[in-house]
């Protein structure tokens, strides 16, 4: 019941913001003109970059699958990774891509704790890259970002968010290395999660070479995500220096990823209109299309998982490989 309420709230937020954004007649008229003048070549480039990011993300998860010794072939990793991308893109609020991976691995006979650990380590690697990329690009252009009062307020929030995330990671690493998780009583709150973190950190340390490769791939995944939206900007004839655009993207990514809307739709469009409008004087119609274009270029790759969905269902239903 609670999940349904949250999902319903997210739908209302996304629909409300999108209706509010598109309610103006002048904006809708401008949207048509911008679409007519769009450059397909940049949209194609953005789609290819988005696909590359998704494929590298699947490869990164495969590193952790191998690190944990799970008996899964690279072909199977790709197949379930694409199905996970489909669930993430088109079945928001139902079963997430991470849950899909765990269910499939369990059906293949893998230990559920190890299956959970593979997606947890994958997520942890991504969060580390998020903190690194955000601080790198935002700090370099901090004075420029603060020129807008509205953006300056968002920047303070983002920095606080990144500092808290970094501090929690550092604290959990320290506690894990000191074996604190194992000393938590069986009935203690958060014991299971603490043990998962401790196990993940030990795996990172034991397989440090693979962990470094995964960290590098995580950075590249974020760069490809940023680049997808940059290509959308160029497609709609908005020319912004690359580093300026990348300095804006962490704020858009972090705020739109918060669970208040469906896949960030509505929130992301509003953020782009504010940030690009205040800092780069980009008209609202172009800012909205940049947001929708970048999001849809990424989402479209989830359709590849739809083709592979029957094989996923066969494995999870029968418990044997198709």
C-alpha positions in Angstrom: 0.0 0.0 0.0 2.8 2.4 0.9 4.6 1.7 -2.4 1.4 2.4 -4.3 0.9 5.7 -2.5 4.5 6.8 -3.2 4.3 5.8 -6.9 1.0 7.7 -7.2 2.6 10.8 -5.6 5.5 10.5 -8.1 3.1 10.3 -11.0 1.2 13.4 -9.8 4.4 15.4 -9.4 5.7 14.5 -12.9 2.3 15.1 -14.6 1.8 18.3 -12.6 5.2 19.8 -13.5 4.9 18.7 -17.2 1.4 20.2 -17.5 2.6 23.4 -15.9 5.6 23.6 -18.2 3.6 22.9 -21.4 0.6 25.0 -20.5 1.9 28.2 -22.1 0.9 28.7 -25.8 4.0 30.6 -26.7 6.2 27.9 -25.3 4.4 25.2 -27.4 4.7 27.3 -30.5 8.4 27.8 -29.9 8.8 24.0 -29.4 7.5 23.3 -32.9 10.0 25.7 -34.4 12.9 24.3 -32.5 12.0 20.7 -33.5 11.8 21.7 -37.1 15.3 23.1 -36.9 16.8 20.2 -35.0 20.0 18.6 -36.3 19.4 14.7 -36.5 23.2 14.0 -36.6 23.6 15.3 -33.1 20.6 13.2 -31.9 22.1 10.1 -33.5 25.4 10.9 -31.8 23.6 11.3 -28.4 21.8 8.0 -28.9 25.1 6.2 -29.6 26.8 7.7 -26.6 23.8 6.8 -24.4 24.0 3.2 -25.6 27.7 3.0 -25.0 27.1 4.2 -21.4 24.5 1.4 -20.9 26.7 -1.3 -22.4 29.7 -0.2 -20.2 27.3 -0.2 -17.2 26.4 -3.8 -17.9 30.1 -4.7 -18.3 30.8 -3.1 -15.0 28.2 -5.2 -13.3 29.8 -8.2 -14.9 33.1 -7.4 -13.2 31.4 -7.7 -9.8 29.6 -10.9 -10.9 33.0 -12.5 -11.7 34.6 -11.0 -8.6 32.0 -12.9 -6.5 32.5 -16.1 -8.4 29.0 -16.3 -9.7 28.6 -18.9 -12.5 27.3 -16.5 -15.1 28.7 -16.2 -18.7 29.3 -12.8 -20.3 26.5 -13.4 -22.7 24.1 -14.0 -19.8 25.4 -10.9 -18.0 24.6 -8.9 -21.2 21.2 -10.4 -21.6 20.0 -9.8 -18.0 21.6 -6.4 -18.0 19.5 -5.3 -21.0 16.4 -6.7 -19.4 17.3 -4.7 -16.2 17.6 -1.6 -18.4 14.1 -2.2 -19.8 12.6 -2.5 -16.3 14.4 0.6 -15.2 13.2 2.5 -18.2 9.6 1.4 -18.7 8.3 -0.2 -15.5 9.1 2.5 -13.0 7.5 1.7 -9.7 7.1 -2.0 -10.4 10.3 -4.1 -10.3 13.6 -2.2 -10.6 16.5 -3.3 -12.7 18.5 -4.3 -9.6 15.7 -6.6 -8.4 15.4 -8.1 -11.8 19.1 -9.1 -11.7 18.8 -10.6 -8.2 15.7 -12.6 -9.1 17.4 -14.0 -12.3 20.6 -14.9 -10.5 18.7 -16.7 -7.8 16.7 -18.6 -10.4 20.0 -19.7 -12.0 21.0 -21.2 -8.7 23.3 -18.4 -7.4 23.3 -17.7 -3.7 20.9 -14.8 -3.0 23.4 -13.0 -0.7 26.0 -13.0 -3.5 23.4 -11.9 -6.0 22.5 -9.0 -3.8 26.1 -8.2 -3.2 26.8 -7.9 -7.0 24.2 -5.2 -7.4 25.2 -3.5 -4.2 28.8 -3.2 -5.2 27.8 -2.0 -8.6 25.7 0.8 -7.0 28.5 1.7 -4.6 30.9 2.1 -7.5 28.4 4.4 -9.2 27.9 6.5 -6.1 31.7 7.0 -5.8 31.9 8.1 -9.4 29.0 10.5 -8.8 30.8 12.2 -5.9 34.1 12.4 -7.9 32.5 13.8 -11.1 30.3 16.2 -9.4 33.0 17.8 -7.3 35.4 17.8 -10.2 33.2 19.7 -12.7 31.3 21.9 -10.2 34.3 23.1 -8.3 36.1 24.1 -11.5 33.2 26.4 -12.5 31.9 27.3 -9.0 32.1 31.1 -9.4 30.2 30.9 -12.7 27.5 28.7 -11.1 27.0 31.2 -8.3 26.1 34.0 -10.6 22.5 32.9 -10.4 20.8 33.3 -7.0 18.6 30.3 -7.6 21.4 28.1 -8.8 23.7 29.2 -5.9 21.0 27.8 -3.5 20.9 24.5 -5.4 24.7 24.3 -5.4 24.8 24.6 -1.6 22.4 21.8 -1.3 24.3 19.6 -3.8 27.6 20.2 -1.9 26.0 19.3 1.4 24.5 16.1 -0.2 27.9 15.1 -1.6 29.7 15.8 1.7 27.2 13.7 3.6 27.4 10.8 1.1 31.3 10.9 1.1 31.3 11.0 4.9 29.0 8.1 5.2 31.1 6.1 2.8 34.2 6.9 4.7 32.6 6.0 8.1 31.2 2.8 6.8 34.6 1.8 5.4 36.3 2.5 8.7 33.8 0.6 10.7 33.9 -2.3 8.3 37.7 -2.6 8.4 37.5 -2.6 12.2 35.0 -5.4 12.2 32.3 -3.4 13.9 29.5 -5.0 11.9 30.2 -8.5 13.1 29.9 -7.3 16.7 26.4 -6.0 16.3 23.9 -8.3 18.1 21.7 -10.5 16.0 18.7 -8.3 17.0 20.5 -5.1 16.4 19.0 -2.6 14.0 20.8 -2.3 10.7 22.9 -5.4 11.3 22.1 -7.0 8.0 22.9 -3.9 6.0 26.1 -3.3 7.9 27.3 -6.8 7.2 26.6 -6.3 3.5 28.7 -3.2 3.4 31.5 -4.9 5.3 31.5 -7.8 2.9 31.5 -5.5 -0.1 34.4 -3.4 1.2 36.4 -6.5 1.8 35.8 -7.7 -1.7 36.9 -4.3 -3.0 40.1 -4.5 -1.1 40.9 -8.1 -2.0 40.1 -7.5 -5.7 41.5 -4.0 -5.8 42.6 -4.1 -9.4 39.1 -5.1 -10.6 37.6 -2.5 -8.3 39.8 0.2 -9.8 38.7 -0.8 -13.3 35.1 -0.7 -12.2 35.7 2.8 -10.7 37.2 4.0 -14.0 34.2 2.6 -15.9 31.8 4.3 -13.5 33.4 7.7 -14.3 33.1 7.0 -18.0 29.4 6.1 -17.5 28.7 9.4 -15.9 30.6 11.2 -18.7 28.6 9.4 -21.3 25.4 10.4 -19.5 26.4 14.0 -19.4 27.5 13.8 -23.0 24.1 12.5 -24.1 22.4 15.6 -22.9 25.2 17.8 -24.4 24.5 16.2 -27.8 20.8 16.9 -27.3 21.7 20.5 -26.6 23.7 20.7 -29.9 20.9 19.0 -31.7 18.6 21.8 -30.7 21.2 24.4 -31.7 22.3 25.4 -28.2 26.1 25.9 -28.1 27.5 25.9 -24.5 31.1 25.3 -23.6 31.4 21.6 -22.7 32.9 22.2 -19.2 30.1 24.7 -18.5 27.4 22.1 -19.5 29.1 19.4 -17.4 29.2 21.7 -14.4 25.4 22.0 -14.6 24.7 18.3 -15.0 25.5 17.0 -11.5 22.8 19.3 -10.0 20.3 18.1 -12.6 21.2 14.5 -12.1 21.2 14.5 -8.3 18.0 16.5 -7.8 16.0 14.7 -10.6 17.1 11.3 -9.1 15.4 12.0 -5.8 12.2 9.9 -5.4 9.7 12.6 -5.9 8.8 12.0 -9.6 8.7 9.2 -12.1 12.3 8.8 -13.5 12.9 12.5 -12.9 10.4 13.6 -15.6 9.0 17.1 -14.9 11.7 17.8 -12.3 14.5 17.5 -14.8 12.7 19.7 -17.3 12.2 22.4 -14.7 15.8 22.3 -13.6 17.1 22.6 -17.1 14.9 25.7 -17.7 16.2 27.3 -14.5 19.9 26.4 -14.8 20.3 26.9 -18.6 18.1 30.0 -18.5 19.9 31.8 -15.6 23.4 30.8 -16.6 23.4 30.5 -20.3 20.3 32.5 -21.4 18.8 29.5 -23.2 15.1 29.9 -24.1 12.7 27.7 -22.2 11.6 25.7 -25.3 15.2 24.6 -26.1 15.9 23.8 -22.4 12.9 21.6 -22.2 13.7 19.8 -25.4 17.3 19.3 -24.3 16.0 17.6 -21.1 13.4 15.4 -22.9 15.8 14.6 -25.7 18.6 13.5 -23.4 16.2 11.4 -21.2 14.5 9.7 -24.2 17.8 8.9 -25.9 18.8 7.0 -22.8 15.4 5.5 -22.2 15.1 4.2 -25.7 17.9 1.7 -25.2 15.7 -0.1 -22.7 13.6 -1.4 -25.6 16.5 -3.8 -26.4 15.7 -5.5 -23.1 12.1 -6.1 -24.3 13.3 -8.4 -27.0 15.2 -10.5 -24.4 12.4 -10.5 -21.9 10.9 -13.9 -22.9 14.2 -15.6 -22.1 14.3 -13.9 -18.7 10.8 -15.1 -17.9 11.7 -18.7 -18.9 14.7 -18.8 -16.6 12.8 -17.2 -13.6 9.8 -19.5 -14.2 11.6 -22.8 -14.7 14.9 -22.1 -12.8 16.9 -23.3 -15.8 18.7 -21.5 -18.5 16.9 -21.0 -21.8 
